[in-house]
């Protein structure tokens, strides 16, 4: 199997885990608290990733040089805290579907940054495939029912701005992580990133929100905690590790574009388990996105 094909397959699994994570985090956000969910998931992920890193690579990540630690800690703060915070604010102002559409721009930012820092150049066919895939996702997501509570124009402007920043910071975070992957494996790199993320989230909850202990109390319910554990394994642990593995085999812009097809898997879940009625434009959007992904594999 070629490296490019392996990277693309890994990206598809990232999309699957991302869909599962999104479904669970959305449910927990509605029934518990979005802010508490964003915070507590990192406390679950941190020890699990550190143990996994120690098991797979020993103390390599602990012995990494200072420069690597600084880069990955910064990547974690940006990705797990700043990016997720902007995403949350975008959801609150314009709704998750509209925010998701705007954040599908992140493969473009990834491509630009990977070209500037790693000289990764996509072929014309790959760039065309990325645009087709993004267009399909936009058709799929925007066609769904609008949020019942329409936001005021100023909230819409803020939400669009936050979603745009979320996409930019996500790209910056991943590019920083990629720059350190030549010295550490993806699990060890992700372990250091999660330390940066949980530290930033904890300090924010403790000193700014002043709800540090309250976040833990909200997850005393065993059912909700079990779902949070599953979502954490799917997202920060499995999803991000697979994404960074794919960076070792395929261009960043290409893998992140494939990873963005998670709305397709969310639609499949809603169709099978929620018996949702599928609209014709949703089918069209899915077909367009799948065609885009197929072109990437050709």
LINSUL-V282512 format. One record per run of one state. SS is the DSSP state (a for helix, b for strand, c for the rest). FROM is the first residue (numbers start at 1). TO is the last residue. If there is no record, write none. Layout:
SS/FROM/TO  SS/FROM/TO
This chain:
c/1/2  a/3/57  c/58/65  a/66/94  c/95/95  a/96/103  c/104/105  a/106/118  c/119/123  a/124/142  c/143/152  a/153/180  c/181/185  a/186/209  c/210/211  a/212/217  c/218/221  a/222/247  c/248/251  a/252/259  c/260/261  a/262/272  c/273/279  a/280/297  c/298/298
